[in-house]
Each structure stands twice: as structure tokens, then as C-alpha cells.
Amino acid sequence: MKIYGIKTCDSVRKARKFMKEHGIDYTFVDFRERPVGEEKIRQWLAHISIDTLFNNRGTTYRTLKLKEKNLTDEEKAAWLAKENMLIKRPVIEYDNQVIVGFDAEKYASLFTK
């Protein structure tokens, strides 16, 4: 299992805490230390929709004034690779799945037995 995000994100903290409390091993990848490139974005998009992955509610989205640009899905994917802070967090790779965001109930059903 890999968890992608940033250390200071509340949702990422909750996800990491959940894994620790349930004894689940994972590797953490911090976007700020190791940015995610277009190839990884495309891998994720093979499993989930661009709207699931693209954060259009965050500060970065507003700061870059992307709402005014009326981006296509291809343009959104390019922006995700260029500016990782636009990726909804956390992104979890697990058992050939991609899970985005923190949801304790969903985590419990997927990751605990």
C-alpha cells in the first residue's frame, strides 16, 4: 500500500493515523518531497475519474484561477502533473485500486478484516 499526499494535510493525517491504529503497513509519498508526474497521474486515471482526483475546491485551484479557464479533462490531467497540490488527498494505491480521500467506514471495509 502506498499513500500519497502531504504531511500537513488533515485528511492525510487521518488516513495515516487510521493505518497506524489498525496495524496496516504502508509507504508514504510526500508530493512536496517527491512530486508525482504525468505517468503516475495517467495510471491513477485508469482506475478513477479526473473529477475524483482533481481538487477544484482548494487554495491552489483558486490562486491559479483555473475555474476561469474552463479546463478539459486533458488539461486537468496536465495541471495535476504540473501542480501536485491540485490532487485530492490522500491518494491510496492498494490491491490494484486507487482510493481518494479519507473515509473511515470505507477504509474499515477495504483494509481491515
Backbone as XML, in Angstrom:
<?xml version="1.0"?>
<chain id="A" units="angstrom">
  <residue number="1" name="MET">
    <atom name="N" x="0.845" y="-1.170" z="0.000"/>
    <atom name="CA" x="0.000" y="0.000" z="0.000"/>
    <atom name="C" x="0.890" y="1.232" z="0.000"/>
  </residue>
  <residue number="2" name="LYS">
    <atom name="N" x="0.504" y="2.195" z="-0.837"/>
    <atom name="CA" x="1.168" y="3.493" z="-0.855"/>
    <atom name="C" x="0.130" y="4.566" z="-0.603"/>
  </residue>
  <residue number="3" name="ILE">
    <atom name="N" x="0.510" y="5.529" z="0.232"/>
    <atom name="CA" x="-0.333" y="6.690" z="0.482"/>
    <atom name="C" x="0.412" y="7.913" z="-0.045"/>
  </residue>
  <residue number="4" name="TYR">
    <atom name="N" x="-0.249" y="8.659" z="-0.922"/>
    <atom name="CA" x="0.323" y="9.871" z="-1.491"/>
    <atom name="C" x="-0.390" y="11.084" z="-0.896"/>
  </residue>
  <residue number="5" name="GLY">
    <atom name="N" x="0.373" y="12.129" z="-0.602"/>
    <atom name="CA" x="-0.211" y="13.349" z="-0.075"/>
    <atom name="C" x="0.857" y="14.271" z="0.452"/>
  </residue>
  <residue number="6" name="ILE">
    <atom name="N" x="0.477" y="15.125" z="1.396"/>
    <atom name="CA" x="1.433" y="15.989" z="2.074"/>
    <atom name="C" x="1.235" y="15.838" z="3.579"/>
  </residue>
  <residue number="7" name="LYS">
    <atom name="N" x="2.316" y="15.967" z="4.307"/>
    <atom name="CA" x="2.288" y="15.721" z="5.751"/>
    <atom name="C" x="1.336" y="16.655" z="6.493"/>
  </residue>
  <residue number="8" name="THR">
    <atom name="N" x="1.155" y="17.856" z="5.989"/>
    <atom name="CA" x="0.364" y="18.857" z="6.707"/>
    <atom name="C" x="-1.130" y="18.794" z="6.411"/>
  </residue>
  <residue number="9" name="CYS">
    <atom name="N" x="-1.558" y="17.926" z="5.522"/>
    <atom name="CA" x="-2.978" y="17.811" z="5.159"/>
    <atom name="C" x="-3.742" y="17.012" z="6.224"/>
  </residue>
  <residue number="10" name="ASP">
    <atom name="N" x="-4.845" y="17.572" z="6.700"/>
    <atom name="CA" x="-5.643" y="16.886" z="7.731"/>
    <atom name="C" x="-6.139" y="15.513" z="7.272"/>
  </residue>
  <residue number="11" name="SER">
    <atom name="N" x="-6.618" y="15.420" z="6.039"/>
    <atom name="CA" x="-7.124" y="14.132" z="5.537"/>
    <atom name="C" x="-6.015" y="13.096" z="5.457"/>
  </residue>
  <residue number="12" name="VAL">
    <atom name="N" x="-4.835" y="13.525" z="5.072"/>
    <atom name="CA" x="-3.688" y="12.613" z="5.008"/>
    <atom name="C" x="-3.306" y="12.167" z="6.415"/>
  </residue>
  <residue number="13" name="ARG">
    <atom name="N" x="-3.305" y="13.097" z="7.349"/>
    <atom name="CA" x="-3.013" y="12.737" z="8.750"/>
    <atom name="C" x="-3.997" y="11.699" z="9.263"/>
  </residue>
  <residue number="14" name="LYS">
    <atom name="N" x="-5.285" y="11.902" z="8.971"/>
    <atom name="CA" x="-6.315" y="10.954" z="9.418"/>
    <atom name="C" x="-6.090" y="9.577" z="8.794"/>
  </residue>
  <residue number="15" name="ALA">
    <atom name="N" x="-5.763" y="9.550" z="7.522"/>
    <atom name="CA" x="-5.532" y="8.275" z="6.835"/>
    <atom name="C" x="-4.332" y="7.551" z="7.438"/>
  </residue>
  <residue number="16" name="ARG">
    <atom name="N" x="-3.263" y="8.271" z="7.667"/>
    <atom name="CA" x="-2.064" y="7.666" z="8.246"/>
    <atom name="C" x="-2.337" y="7.177" z="9.671"/>
  </residue>
  <residue number="17" name="LYS">
    <atom name="N" x="-3.084" y="7.954" z="10.422"/>
    <atom name="CA" x="-3.436" y="7.561" z="11.788"/>
    <atom name="C" x="-4.292" y="6.285" z="11.763"/>
  </residue>
  <residue number="18" name="PHE">
    <atom name="N" x="-5.256" y="6.217" z="10.842"/>
    <atom name="CA" x="-6.099" y="5.036" z="10.701"/>
    <atom name="C" x="-5.230" y="3.806" z="10.441"/>
  </residue>
  <residue number="19" name="MET">
    <atom name="N" x="-4.296" y="3.925" z="9.507"/>
    <atom name="CA" x="-3.442" y="2.781" z="9.172"/>
    <atom name="C" x="-2.612" y="2.360" z="10.381"/>
  </residue>
  <residue number="20" name="LYS">
    <atom name="N" x="-2.063" y="3.329" z="11.088"/>
    <atom name="CA" x="-1.244" y="3.020" z="12.261"/>
    <atom name="C" x="-2.067" y="2.325" z="13.341"/>
  </residue>
  <residue number="21" name="GLU">
    <atom name="N" x="-3.265" y="2.852" z="13.611"/>
    <atom name="CA" x="-4.140" y="2.273" z="14.641"/>
    <atom name="C" x="-4.566" y="0.849" z="14.315"/>
  </residue>
  <residue number="22" name="HIS">
    <atom name="N" x="-4.637" y="0.530" z="13.013"/>
    <atom name="CA" x="-5.076" y="-0.798" z="12.597"/>
    <atom name="C" x="-3.904" y="-1.703" z="12.197"/>
  </residue>
  <residue number="23" name="GLY">
    <atom name="N" x="-2.694" y="-1.236" z="12.456"/>
    <atom name="CA" x="-1.521" y="-2.065" z="12.188"/>
    <atom name="C" x="-1.299" y="-2.360" z="10.718"/>
  </residue>
  <residue number="24" name="ILE">
    <atom name="N" x="-1.664" y="-1.432" z="9.866"/>
    <atom name="CA" x="-1.538" y="-1.633" z="8.421"/>
    <atom name="C" x="-0.262" y="-0.950" z="7.933"/>
  </residue>
  <residue number="25" name="ASP">
    <atom name="N" x="0.607" y="-1.735" z="7.308"/>
    <atom name="CA" x="1.854" y="-1.190" z="6.772"/>
    <atom name="C" x="1.581" y="-0.420" z="5.485"/>
  </residue>
  <residue number="26" name="TYR">
    <atom name="N" x="2.287" y="0.673" z="5.321"/>
    <atom name="CA" x="2.156" y="1.469" z="4.101"/>
    <atom name="C" x="3.444" y="2.253" z="3.874"/>
  </residue>
  <residue number="27" name="THR">
    <atom name="N" x="3.599" y="2.721" z="2.656"/>
    <atom name="CA" x="4.683" y="3.627" z="2.304"/>
    <atom name="C" x="4.052" y="4.977" z="2.038"/>
  </residue>
  <residue number="28" name="PHE">
    <atom name="N" x="4.620" y="6.021" z="2.628"/>
    <atom name="CA" x="4.088" y="7.370" z="2.435"/>
    <atom name="C" x="4.949" y="8.124" z="1.429"/>
  </residue>
  <residue number="29" name="VAL">
    <atom name="N" x="4.294" y="8.729" z="0.440"/>
    <atom name="CA" x="4.976" y="9.536" z="-0.563"/>
    <atom name="C" x="4.467" y="10.960" z="-0.432"/>
  </residue>
  <residue number="30" name="ASP">
    <atom name="N" x="5.359" y="11.868" z="-0.061"/>
    <atom name="CA" x="5.018" y="13.280" z="0.115"/>
    <atom name="C" x="5.220" y="14.005" z="-1.215"/>
  </residue>
  <residue number="31" name="PHE">
    <atom name="N" x="4.147" y="14.600" z="-1.740"/>
    <atom name="CA" x="4.207" y="15.335" z="-3.008"/>
    <atom name="C" x="5.285" y="16.415" z="-2.995"/>
  </residue>
  <residue number="32" name="ARG">
    <atom name="N" x="5.489" y="17.026" z="-1.843"/>
    <atom name="CA" x="6.458" y="18.132" z="-1.780"/>
    <atom name="C" x="7.896" y="17.624" z="-1.911"/>
  </residue>
  <residue number="33" name="GLU">
    <atom name="N" x="8.137" y="16.420" z="-1.423"/>
    <atom name="CA" x="9.487" y="15.855" z="-1.489"/>
    <atom name="C" x="9.719" y="15.078" z="-2.782"/>
  </residue>
  <residue number="34" name="ARG">
    <atom name="N" x="8.690" y="14.376" z="-3.232"/>
    <atom name="CA" x="8.783" y="13.581" z="-4.464"/>
    <atom name="C" x="7.535" y="13.820" z="-5.298"/>
  </residue>
  <residue number="35" name="PRO">
    <atom name="N" x="7.551" y="14.869" z="-6.130"/>
    <atom name="CA" x="6.369" y="15.178" z="-6.945"/>
    <atom name="C" x="5.948" y="14.001" z="-7.833"/>
  </residue>
  <residue number="36" name="VAL">
    <atom name="N" x="4.650" y="13.916" z="-8.038"/>
    <atom name="CA" x="4.073" y="12.874" z="-8.879"/>
    <atom name="C" x="4.005" y="13.409" z="-10.307"/>
  </residue>
  <residue number="37" name="GLY">
    <atom name="N" x="4.469" y="12.613" z="-11.255"/>
    <atom name="CA" x="4.500" y="13.038" z="-12.650"/>
    <atom name="C" x="3.287" y="12.581" z="-13.442"/>
  </residue>
  <residue number="38" name="GLU">
    <atom name="N" x="3.302" y="12.929" z="-14.697"/>
    <atom name="CA" x="2.165" y="12.631" z="-15.575"/>
    <atom name="C" x="1.919" y="11.134" z="-15.720"/>
  </residue>
  <residue number="39" name="GLU">
    <atom name="N" x="2.991" y="10.343" z="-15.737"/>
    <atom name="CA" x="2.821" y="8.893" z="-15.880"/>
    <atom name="C" x="1.998" y="8.319" z="-14.718"/>
  </residue>
  <residue number="40" name="LYS">
    <atom name="N" x="2.315" y="8.737" z="-13.498"/>
    <atom name="CA" x="1.574" y="8.261" z="-12.325"/>
    <atom name="C" x="0.128" y="8.752" z="-12.373"/>
  </residue>
  <residue number="41" name="ILE">
    <atom name="N" x="-0.079" y="10.005" z="-12.754"/>
    <atom name="CA" x="-1.435" y="10.564" z="-12.886"/>
    <atom name="C" x="-2.252" y="9.708" z="-13.854"/>
  </residue>
  <residue number="42" name="ARG">
    <atom name="N" x="-1.645" y="9.362" z="-14.988"/>
    <atom name="CA" x="-2.345" y="8.537" z="-16.002"/>
    <atom name="C" x="-2.677" y="7.156" z="-15.438"/>
  </residue>
  <residue number="43" name="GLN">
    <atom name="N" x="-1.771" y="6.586" z="-14.655"/>
    <atom name="CA" x="-2.046" y="5.276" z="-14.029"/>
    <atom name="C" x="-3.271" y="5.379" z="-13.128"/>
  </residue>
  <residue number="44" name="TRP">
    <atom name="N" x="-3.328" y="6.433" z="-12.331"/>
    <atom name="CA" x="-4.477" y="6.618" z="-11.446"/>
    <atom name="C" x="-5.757" y="6.808" z="-12.246"/>
  </residue>
  <residue number="45" name="LEU">
    <atom name="N" x="-5.668" y="7.574" z="-13.328"/>
    <atom name="CA" x="-6.863" y="7.870" z="-14.121"/>
    <atom name="C" x="-7.393" y="6.642" z="-14.868"/>
  </residue>
  <residue number="46" name="ALA">
    <atom name="N" x="-6.606" y="5.596" z="-14.929"/>
    <atom name="CA" x="-7.098" y="4.333" z="-15.495"/>
    <atom name="C" x="-8.094" y="3.676" z="-14.527"/>
  </residue>
  <residue number="47" name="HIS">
    <atom name="N" x="-8.059" y="4.088" z="-13.250"/>
    <atom name="CA" x="-8.914" y="3.495" z="-12.214"/>
    <atom name="C" x="-10.017" y="4.417" z="-11.715"/>
  </residue>
  <residue number="48" name="ILE">
    <atom name="N" x="-9.777" y="5.733" z="-11.795"/>
    <atom name="CA" x="-10.736" y="6.707" z="-11.261"/>
    <atom name="C" x="-10.928" y="7.846" z="-12.247"/>
  </residue>
  <residue number="49" name="SER">
    <atom name="N" x="-11.972" y="8.617" z="-12.043"/>
    <atom name="CA" x="-12.254" y="9.732" z="-12.958"/>
    <atom name="C" x="-11.402" y="10.948" z="-12.601"/>
  </residue>
  <residue number="50" name="ILE">
    <atom name="N" x="-11.222" y="11.811" z="-13.562"/>
    <atom name="CA" x="-10.473" y="13.045" z="-13.340"/>
    <atom name="C" x="-11.148" y="13.890" z="-12.261"/>
  </residue>
  <residue number="51" name="ASP">
    <atom name="N" x="-12.463" y="13.873" z="-12.207"/>
    <atom name="CA" x="-13.178" y="14.688" z="-11.218"/>
    <atom name="C" x="-12.977" y="14.163" z="-9.794"/>
  </residue>
  <residue number="52" name="THR">
    <atom name="N" x="-12.705" y="12.874" z="-9.663"/>
    <atom name="CA" x="-12.406" y="12.300" z="-8.349"/>
    <atom name="C" x="-11.029" y="12.758" z="-7.880"/>
  </residue>
  <residue number="53" name="LEU">
    <atom name="N" x="-10.105" y="12.905" z="-8.808"/>
    <atom name="CA" x="-8.714" y="13.218" z="-8.488"/>
    <atom name="C" x="-8.419" y="14.715" z="-8.429"/>
  </residue>
  <residue number="54" name="PHE">
    <atom name="N" x="-9.128" y="15.498" z="-9.205"/>
    <atom name="CA" x="-8.829" y="16.933" z="-9.353"/>
    <atom name="C" x="-9.544" y="17.743" z="-8.272"/>
  </residue>
  <residue number="55" name="ASN">
    <atom name="N" x="-8.767" y="18.452" z="-7.468"/>
    <atom name="CA" x="-9.322" y="19.243" z="-6.367"/>
    <atom name="C" x="-9.660" y="20.657" z="-6.853"/>
  </residue>
  <residue number="56" name="ASN">
    <atom name="N" x="-10.944" y="20.876" z="-7.082"/>
    <atom name="CA" x="-11.359" y="22.200" z="-7.542"/>
    <atom name="C" x="-11.934" y="23.043" z="-6.402"/>
  </residue>
  <residue number="57" name="ARG">
    <atom name="N" x="-11.611" y="22.667" z="-5.171"/>
    <atom name="CA" x="-12.086" y="23.426" z="-4.012"/>
    <atom name="C" x="-10.950" y="24.021" z="-3.186"/>
  </residue>
  <residue number="58" name="GLY">
    <atom name="N" x="-9.729" y="23.695" z="-3.537"/>
    <atom name="CA" x="-8.596" y="24.106" z="-2.719"/>
    <atom name="C" x="-8.047" y="25.476" z="-3.062"/>
  </residue>
  <residue number="59" name="THR">
    <atom name="N" x="-7.134" y="25.898" z="-2.218"/>
    <atom name="CA" x="-6.489" y="27.200" z="-2.373"/>
    <atom name="C" x="-5.716" y="27.287" z="-3.685"/>
  </residue>
  <residue number="60" name="THR">
    <atom name="N" x="-5.015" y="26.228" z="-4.043"/>
    <atom name="CA" x="-4.218" y="26.241" z="-5.265"/>
    <atom name="C" x="-5.095" y="26.477" z="-6.482"/>
  </residue>
  <residue number="61" name="TYR">
    <atom name="N" x="-6.233" y="25.818" z="-6.528"/>
    <atom name="CA" x="-7.179" y="25.978" z="-7.645"/>
    <atom name="C" x="-7.618" y="27.436" z="-7.759"/>
  </residue>
  <residue number="62" name="ARG">
    <atom name="N" x="-7.960" y="28.023" z="-6.629"/>
    <atom name="CA" x="-8.411" y="29.424" z="-6.635"/>
    <atom name="C" x="-7.268" y="30.380" z="-6.988"/>
  </residue>
  <residue number="63" name="THR">
    <atom name="N" x="-6.097" y="30.138" z="-6.409"/>
    <atom name="CA" x="-4.944" y="31.003" z="-6.643"/>
    <atom name="C" x="-4.560" y="31.017" z="-8.123"/>
  </residue>
  <residue number="64" name="LEU">
    <atom name="N" x="-4.612" y="29.862" z="-8.754"/>
    <atom name="CA" x="-4.253" y="29.755" z="-10.170"/>
    <atom name="C" x="-5.383" y="30.198" z="-11.105"/>
  </residue>
  <residue number="65" name="LYS">
    <atom name="N" x="-6.545" y="30.532" z="-10.515"/>
    <atom name="CA" x="-7.708" y="30.985" z="-11.281"/>
    <atom name="C" x="-8.099" y="29.994" z="-12.392"/>
  </residue>
  <residue number="66" name="LEU">
    <atom name="N" x="-8.079" y="28.711" z="-12.040"/>
    <atom name="CA" x="-8.365" y="27.670" z="-13.027"/>
    <atom name="C" x="-9.841" y="27.576" z="-13.383"/>
  </residue>
  <residue number="67" name="LYS">
    <atom name="N" x="-10.722" y="28.034" z="-12.500"/>
    <atom name="CA" x="-12.150" y="27.986" z="-12.802"/>
    <atom name="C" x="-12.449" y="28.798" z="-14.062"/>
  </residue>
  <residue number="68" name="GLU">
    <atom name="N" x="-11.763" y="29.917" z="-14.204"/>
    <atom name="CA" x="-11.976" y="30.798" z="-15.352"/>
    <atom name="C" x="-11.499" y="30.177" z="-16.663"/>
  </residue>
  <residue number="69" name="LYS">
    <atom name="N" x="-10.633" y="29.193" z="-16.584"/>
    <atom name="CA" x="-10.052" y="28.592" z="-17.786"/>
    <atom name="C" x="-10.936" y="27.522" z="-18.422"/>
  </residue>
  <residue number="70" name="ASN">
    <atom name="N" x="-11.970" y="27.053" z="-17.724"/>
    <atom name="CA" x="-12.851" y="26.013" z="-18.277"/>
    <atom name="C" x="-12.046" y="24.841" z="-18.846"/>
  </residue>
  <residue number="71" name="LEU">
    <atom name="N" x="-11.273" y="24.208" z="-18.004"/>
    <atom name="CA" x="-10.341" y="23.171" z="-18.429"/>
    <atom name="C" x="-11.032" y="21.913" z="-18.943"/>
  </residue>
  <residue number="72" name="THR">
    <atom name="N" x="-10.446" y="21.314" z="-19.965"/>
    <atom name="CA" x="-10.886" y="19.997" z="-20.433"/>
    <atom name="C" x="-10.264" y="18.956" z="-19.499"/>
  </residue>
  <residue number="73" name="ASP">
    <atom name="N" x="-10.704" y="17.716" z="-19.612"/>
    <atom name="CA" x="-10.136" y="16.660" z="-18.780"/>
    <atom name="C" x="-8.643" y="16.491" z="-19.052"/>
  </residue>
  <residue number="74" name="GLU">
    <atom name="N" x="-8.231" y="16.609" z="-20.308"/>
    <atom name="CA" x="-6.807" y="16.506" z="-20.655"/>
    <atom name="C" x="-6.005" y="17.624" z="-20.009"/>
  </residue>
  <residue number="75" name="GLU">
    <atom name="N" x="-6.547" y="18.826" z="-20.037"/>
    <atom name="CA" x="-5.866" y="19.967" z="-19.423"/>
    <atom name="C" x="-5.787" y="19.797" z="-17.905"/>
  </residue>
  <residue number="76" name="LYS">
    <atom name="N" x="-6.843" y="19.255" z="-17.312"/>
    <atom name="CA" x="-6.822" y="18.997" z="-15.864"/>
    <atom name="C" x="-5.718" y="18.004" z="-15.526"/>
  </residue>
  <residue number="77" name="ALA">
    <atom name="N" x="-5.588" y="16.951" z="-16.308"/>
    <atom name="CA" x="-4.550" y="15.943" z="-16.068"/>
    <atom name="C" x="-3.162" y="16.578" z="-16.163"/>
  </residue>
  <residue number="78" name="ALA">
    <atom name="N" x="-2.967" y="17.442" z="-17.143"/>
    <atom name="CA" x="-1.677" y="18.124" z="-17.287"/>
    <atom name="C" x="-1.392" y="19.024" z="-16.080"/>
  </residue>
  <residue number="79" name="TRP">
    <atom name="N" x="-2.430" y="19.723" z="-15.603"/>
    <atom name="CA" x="-2.271" y="20.567" z="-14.420"/>
    <atom name="C" x="-1.938" y="19.738" z="-13.186"/>
  </residue>
  <residue number="80" name="LEU">
    <atom name="N" x="-2.537" y="18.568" z="-13.031"/>
    <atom name="CA" x="-2.250" y="17.707" z="-11.885"/>
    <atom name="C" x="-0.769" y="17.328" z="-11.840"/>
  </residue>
  <residue number="81" name="ALA">
    <atom name="N" x="-0.216" y="17.027" z="-13.012"/>
    <atom name="CA" x="1.200" y="16.656" z="-13.082"/>
    <atom name="C" x="2.097" y="17.867" z="-12.815"/>
  </residue>
  <residue number="82" name="LYS">
    <atom name="N" x="1.670" y="19.025" z="-13.274"/>
    <atom name="CA" x="2.460" y="20.247" z="-13.119"/>
    <atom name="C" x="2.366" y="20.812" z="-11.700"/>
  </residue>
  <residue number="83" name="GLU">
    <atom name="N" x="1.197" y="20.667" z="-11.088"/>
    <atom name="CA" x="0.942" y="21.257" z="-9.770"/>
    <atom name="C" x="0.245" y="20.224" z="-8.886"/>
  </residue>
  <residue number="84" name="ASN">
    <atom name="N" x="1.044" y="19.413" z="-8.176"/>
    <atom name="CA" x="0.511" y="18.315" z="-7.370"/>
    <atom name="C" x="-0.450" y="18.752" z="-6.281"/>
  </residue>
  <residue number="85" name="MET">
    <atom name="N" x="-0.420" y="20.005" z="-5.872"/>
    <atom name="CA" x="-1.338" y="20.469" z="-4.828"/>
    <atom name="C" x="-2.789" y="20.490" z="-5.327"/>
  </residue>
  <residue number="86" name="LEU">
    <atom name="N" x="-2.993" y="20.264" z="-6.612"/>
    <atom name="CA" x="-4.351" y="20.160" z="-7.165"/>
    <atom name="C" x="-4.935" y="18.749" z="-7.017"/>
  </residue>
  <residue number="87" name="ILE">
    <atom name="N" x="-4.117" y="17.818" z="-6.551"/>
    <atom name="CA" x="-4.579" y="16.437" z="-6.382"/>
    <atom name="C" x="-5.321" y="16.320" z="-5.054"/>
  </residue>
  <residue number="88" name="LYS">
    <atom name="N" x="-6.543" y="15.758" z="-5.105"/>
    <atom name="CA" x="-7.276" y="15.493" z="-3.856"/>
    <atom name="C" x="-6.472" y="14.488" z="-3.045"/>
  </residue>
  <residue number="89" name="ARG">
    <atom name="N" x="-6.509" y="14.678" z="-1.746"/>
    <atom name="CA" x="-5.672" y="13.860" z="-0.875"/>
    <atom name="C" x="-6.494" y="13.173" z="0.203"/>
  </residue>
  <residue number="90" name="PRO">
    <atom name="N" x="-5.942" y="12.067" z="0.701"/>
    <atom name="CA" x="-4.822" y="11.298" z="0.179"/>
    <atom name="C" x="-5.231" y="10.459" z="-1.033"/>
  </residue>
  <residue number="91" name="VAL">
    <atom name="N" x="-4.226" y="10.009" z="-1.767"/>
    <atom name="CA" x="-4.439" y="9.026" z="-2.824"/>
    <atom name="C" x="-3.775" y="7.751" z="-2.330"/>
  </residue>
  <residue number="92" name="ILE">
    <atom name="N" x="-4.546" y="6.673" z="-2.309"/>
    <atom name="CA" x="-4.028" y="5.393" z="-1.810"/>
    <atom name="C" x="-4.044" y="4.366" z="-2.937"/>
  </residue>
  <residue number="93" name="GLU">
    <atom name="N" x="-2.900" y="3.760" z="-3.155"/>
    <atom name="CA" x="-2.803" y="2.631" z="-4.082"/>
    <atom name="C" x="-2.836" y="1.371" z="-3.225"/>
  </residue>
  <residue number="94" name="TYR">
    <atom name="N" x="-3.830" y="0.529" z="-3.498"/>
    <atom name="CA" x="-3.993" y="-0.677" z="-2.698"/>
    <atom name="C" x="-4.656" y="-1.766" z="-3.527"/>
  </residue>
  <residue number="95" name="ASP">
    <atom name="N" x="-4.009" y="-2.910" z="-3.618"/>
    <atom name="CA" x="-4.616" y="-4.074" z="-4.244"/>
    <atom name="C" x="-5.215" y="-3.743" z="-5.619"/>
  </residue>
  <residue number="96" name="ASN">
    <atom name="N" x="-4.418" y="-3.098" z="-6.458"/>
    <atom name="CA" x="-4.824" y="-2.708" z="-7.815"/>
    <atom name="C" x="-6.022" y="-1.760" z="-7.832"/>
  </residue>
  <residue number="97" name="GLN">
    <atom name="N" x="-6.173" y="-0.987" z="-6.761"/>
    <atom name="CA" x="-7.223" y="0.030" z="-6.677"/>
    <atom name="C" x="-6.584" y="1.377" z="-6.370"/>
  </residue>
  <residue number="98" name="VAL">
    <atom name="N" x="-7.336" y="2.436" z="-6.672"/>
    <atom name="CA" x="-6.931" y="3.784" z="-6.289"/>
    <atom name="C" x="-8.083" y="4.371" z="-5.493"/>
  </residue>
  <residue number="99" name="ILE">
    <atom name="N" x="-7.786" y="4.752" z="-4.247"/>
    <atom name="CA" x="-8.801" y="5.309" z="-3.352"/>
    <atom name="C" x="-8.395" y="6.745" z="-3.043"/>
  </residue>
  <residue number="100" name="VAL">
    <atom name="N" x="-9.342" y="7.673" z="-3.192"/>
    <atom name="CA" x="-9.038" y="9.088" z="-2.979"/>
    <atom name="C" x="-9.869" y="9.630" z="-1.824"/>
  </residue>
  <residue number="101" name="GLY">
    <atom name="N" x="-9.201" y="10.362" z="-0.933"/>
    <atom name="CA" x="-9.883" y="10.985" z="0.198"/>
    <atom name="C" x="-9.892" y="10.087" z="1.415"/>
  </residue>
  <residue number="102" name="PHE">
    <atom name="N" x="-10.287" y="10.672" z="2.545"/>
    <atom name="CA" x="-10.375" y="9.905" z="3.784"/>
    <atom name="C" x="-11.828" y="9.604" z="4.104"/>
  </residue>
  <residue number="103" name="ASP">
    <atom name="N" x="-12.107" y="8.315" z="4.338"/>
    <atom name="CA" x="-13.438" y="7.865" z="4.721"/>
    <atom name="C" x="-13.249" y="6.648" z="5.633"/>
  </residue>
  <residue number="104" name="ALA">
    <atom name="N" x="-13.400" y="6.861" z="6.942"/>
    <atom name="CA" x="-13.122" y="5.808" z="7.930"/>
    <atom name="C" x="-13.917" y="4.537" z="7.658"/>
  </residue>
  <residue number="105" name="GLU">
    <atom name="N" x="-15.190" y="4.666" z="7.313"/>
    <atom name="CA" x="-16.017" y="3.473" z="7.060"/>
    <atom name="C" x="-15.520" y="2.711" z="5.839"/>
  </residue>
  <residue number="106" name="LYS">
    <atom name="N" x="-15.217" y="3.446" z="4.790"/>
    <atom name="CA" x="-14.714" y="2.800" z="3.572"/>
    <atom name="C" x="-13.366" y="2.125" z="3.850"/>
  </residue>
  <residue number="107" name="TYR">
    <atom name="N" x="-12.513" y="2.823" z="4.588"/>
    <atom name="CA" x="-11.216" y="2.240" z="4.947"/>
    <atom name="C" x="-11.395" y="0.962" z="5.736"/>
  </residue>
  <residue number="108" name="ALA">
    <atom name="N" x="-12.308" y="0.984" z="6.711"/>
    <atom name="CA" x="-12.545" y="-0.195" z="7.546"/>
    <atom name="C" x="-12.975" y="-1.372" z="6.690"/>
  </residue>
  <residue number="109" name="SER">
    <atom name="N" x="-13.875" y="-1.137" z="5.725"/>
    <atom name="CA" x="-14.361" y="-2.243" z="4.892"/>
    <atom name="C" x="-13.289" y="-2.742" z="3.908"/>
  </residue>
  <residue number="110" name="LEU">
    <atom name="N" x="-12.415" y="-1.844" z="3.459"/>
    <atom name="CA" x="-11.392" y="-2.238" z="2.499"/>
    <atom name="C" x="-10.133" y="-2.816" z="3.131"/>
  </residue>
  <residue number="111" name="PHE">
    <atom name="N" x="-9.694" y="-2.212" z="4.233"/>
    <atom name="CA" x="-8.373" y="-2.501" z="4.757"/>
    <atom name="C" x="-8.333" y="-3.372" z="6.003"/>
  </residue>
  <residue number="112" name="THR">
    <atom name="N" x="-9.476" y="-3.569" z="6.679"/>
    <atom name="CA" x="-9.475" y="-4.401" z="7.879"/>
    <atom name="C" x="-10.297" y="-5.652" z="7.634"/>
  </residue>
  <residue number="113" name="LYS">
    <atom name="N" x="-9.945" y="-6.694" z="8.315"/>
    <atom name="CA" x="-10.665" y="-7.955" z="8.077"/>
    <atom name="C" x="-11.176" y="-8.510" z="9.374"/>
  </residue>
</chain>
